[in-house]
């Protein structure tokens, strides 16, 4: 059983799952429809955590809303059609969740990805135990860094924020954890722009690889 730690929550894209290739495929499909060449996956990867609007701007430059909105919707439609062709858990994530499950520590997901895409994506993955909560902005009316999603997840897990940890690959994840009064782990294996970016976010802990996370979690256990 867990000691002082009662739950562990993950960001989705760039933390739990590597979704970059499928999102990049969707963006490049839309570019091809517009007669444009593909953007290299490595460039797309750096923008994935910033959402669909950022991807459209990457693919098509600054646009007025009358052009941006339909392109964004086309990107999302294309993504939904092919949402899990290449997406997979980051190396070590499945083993990490097995460790949480063995210690009977609930885990969950708090993401800025809308629920329609989150729910469809998670249908393709089965972990050692199911998440106790999978929270999107749709459910709480606001996205990160507002802490509402994390607080909702804590209610589902039956724990206080101070007794949980939030893990993410973006500054807003760490801000969200701070805003909720929760310890945080900033990871460097996700969709960051440079290798040491996560070290500048004032997280409680940093993890360069998934394998760095369990020792941090274990330090919170009796």
matplotlib code that plots the C-alpha trace (Angstrom):
import matplotlib.pyplot as plt

x = [0.0, 1.1, 2.3, 2.0, 1.6, -2.0, -2.1, 0.0, -1.3, 0.2, -0.2, -1.1, 0.7, 4.4, 4.3, 2.3, 2.0, 4.1, 1.4, 3.7, 3.9, 0.1, -0.4, 2.4, 0.9, -2.5, -0.8, 1.2, -2.0, -3.7, -0.6, -0.7, -4.3, -3.1, -0.3, 2.4, 5.4, 5.7, 7.3, 9.9, 8.6, 11.3, 10.1, 6.4, 7.3, 8.4, 5.0, 2.8, 2.2, 1.1, -2.1, -3.9, -3.9, -0.1, 0.3, -1.8, 0.3, 3.4, 2.0, 0.5, 1.9, -0.1, -3.7, -6.9, -9.6, -11.6, -8.8, -7.3, -10.5, -11.4, -7.8, -7.7, -10.9, -9.6, -6.4, -8.5, -10.8, -7.8, -6.2, -9.4, -9.5, -5.9, -5.5, -3.4, -1.5, 1.9, 1.1, 2.6, 3.5, 6.9, 9.5, 9.2, 5.7, 4.0, 6.5, 6.0, 2.2, 2.8, 4.9, 2.1, -0.4, 1.6, 1.8, -1.9, -1.3, -4.1, -3.0, -4.8, -4.6, -5.1, -4.7, -5.6, -6.6, -10.4, -12.3, -13.4, -9.8, -8.7, -11.4, -10.9, -7.1, -7.3, -9.5, -6.3, -4.3, -4.6, -2.3, -1.8, -4.6, -7.1, -6.8, -8.9, -9.6, -9.1, -9.8, -10.0, -10.9, -14.4, -15.2, -14.1, -14.6, -11.0, -7.6, -4.2, -2.5, -5.8, -5.8, -9.4, -8.6, -6.1, -8.5, -11.2, -8.8, -7.9, -11.6, -11.8, -8.8, -10.1, -6.9, -5.7, -3.6, -0.6, -0.7, -0.5, 2.2, 1.6, 4.0, 4.3, 6.4, 5.3, 5.7, 1.9, 1.8, 4.2, 2.3, -0.9, 0.6, 1.9, -1.6, -3.1, -0.7, 0.8, 4.4, 5.5, 7.9, 9.0, 10.1, 12.6, 11.8, 8.6, 7.9, 10.3, 12.2, 15.7, 17.1, 17.4, 14.2, 12.3, 15.0, 14.0, 10.3, 10.8, 9.3, 9.7, 11.6, 13.0, 13.2, 15.3, 13.9, 10.9, 13.2, 14.0, 10.4, 9.9, 12.8, 11.2, 7.8, 9.3, 10.8, 7.3, 6.3, 6.7]
y = [0.0, 3.6, 5.6, 9.4, 9.2, 8.4, 8.9, 9.7, 11.7, 12.0, 14.5, 12.5, 13.7, 13.7, 12.2, 9.0, 8.5, 9.5, 10.8, 13.0, 10.8, 10.5, 14.3, 15.0, 12.6, 14.5, 17.9, 16.7, 15.1, 18.5, 20.2, 17.7, 18.6, 22.2, 21.2, 21.7, 19.4, 17.5, 19.1, 16.9, 15.0, 16.4, 19.9, 18.9, 17.1, 20.3, 21.8, 18.9, 19.8, 23.3, 21.9, 21.9, 25.6, 25.7, 22.9, 24.7, 27.8, 25.7, 24.2, 27.3, 30.3, 33.2, 33.1, 34.9, 32.9, 32.4, 30.4, 29.0, 27.5, 25.2, 24.1, 23.3, 21.3, 19.4, 18.6, 17.3, 15.2, 13.7, 12.9, 11.3, 9.0, 7.8, 8.4, 5.4, 4.2, 5.0, 6.2, 4.2, 4.5, 5.9, 3.3, 2.3, 3.7, 0.3, -1.0, 2.2, 1.6, -2.0, -0.8, 1.6, -1.2, -3.6, -0.9, -0.2, 3.4, 4.9, 6.7, 8.9, 11.3, 15.1, 16.5, 19.5, 17.2, 17.4, 14.4, 13.1, 12.5, 11.4, 8.8, 7.5, 7.3, 5.5, 2.8, 1.4, 1.0, -1.4, -0.9, -3.0, -1.2, 1.3, 5.0, 6.1, 9.3, 10.7, 14.4, 16.7, 20.4, 19.6, 18.0, 20.9, 23.9, 25.0, 23.7, 23.7, 25.6, 26.1, 23.4, 22.4, 19.2, 18.0, 18.8, 16.8, 13.9, 14.1, 13.8, 10.7, 9.2, 10.2, 12.1, 15.6, 17.3, 17.3, 13.5, 13.1, 13.8, 15.3, 14.4, 16.5, 17.6, 21.2, 24.3, 24.6, 21.1, 22.1, 25.4, 23.4, 21.2, 24.2, 25.8, 22.7, 22.5, 19.2, 18.0, 17.8, 15.9, 17.7, 15.1, 15.7, 12.8, 14.3, 17.1, 19.7, 22.0, 21.3, 18.7, 20.8, 22.8, 20.9, 21.9, 25.5, 25.1, 25.1, 21.6, 19.7, 17.0, 16.4, 13.2, 12.9, 9.4, 7.3, 5.2, 8.2, 8.5, 5.5, 6.3, 9.7, 8.2, 5.6, 8.3, 9.4, 5.9, 4.6]
z = [0.0, -0.5, 2.4, 2.2, -1.6, -2.5, -6.3, -9.4, -12.3, -15.8, -18.6, -21.8, -24.9, -24.4, -20.9, -21.0, -24.7, -27.7, -30.0, -32.1, -35.2, -35.6, -35.1, -37.5, -40.0, -39.7, -40.2, -43.2, -44.8, -44.6, -46.0, -48.9, -49.6, -49.9, -52.3, -49.7, -48.9, -45.6, -42.6, -40.9, -37.9, -35.6, -36.2, -35.6, -32.4, -30.7, -31.2, -30.4, -26.7, -27.7, -29.3, -32.7, -33.2, -32.8, -35.3, -37.9, -37.4, -37.8, -41.0, -42.6, -40.8, -39.3, -40.4, -39.9, -38.1, -41.2, -42.6, -39.4, -38.0, -40.9, -41.3, -37.6, -37.9, -40.9, -38.9, -36.0, -38.3, -40.0, -36.6, -35.2, -38.3, -37.6, -34.0, -32.9, -36.0, -34.5, -31.0, -28.2, -24.5, -23.9, -23.2, -19.5, -18.9, -18.9, -16.4, -14.3, -14.1, -13.2, -10.3, -9.2, -9.6, -7.4, -4.7, -5.1, -6.0, -8.2, -11.3, -13.7, -16.6, -16.6, -20.1, -22.3, -25.1, -25.6, -24.3, -27.8, -28.8, -25.3, -25.0, -28.5, -28.1, -24.7, -26.2, -27.9, -24.7, -21.8, -18.8, -15.7, -14.1, -15.5, -14.7, -11.8, -13.7, -17.2, -17.1, -20.1, -20.1, -21.3, -17.9, -15.8, -18.1, -18.2, -19.2, -17.6, -16.0, -14.1, -11.4, -11.8, -13.7, -11.1, -8.3, -10.1, -10.4, -6.7, -5.9, -8.1, -6.3, -2.9, -2.0, -1.1, -3.7, -1.4, -1.3, -5.1, -7.8, -11.2, -14.1, -17.3, -20.2, -20.4, -18.3, -18.0, -16.4, -13.7, -13.2, -12.9, -10.2, -8.3, -8.6, -7.1, -4.3, -5.6, -6.0, -9.6, -11.9, -15.1, -17.7, -20.5, -22.7, -24.2, -26.6, -25.2, -27.6, -26.1, -23.8, -20.6, -20.9, -18.2, -15.7, -15.8, -14.8, -11.1, -10.7, -7.5, -9.3, -12.8, -14.7, -17.9, -18.7, -17.6, -15.6, -13.4, -12.2, -10.0, -7.6, -7.1, -6.5, -4.2, -2.1, -1.1, 0.1, 3.6]

ax = plt.figure().add_subplot(projection="3d")
ax.plot(x, y, z, "-o")
ax.set_aspect("equal")
plt.show()
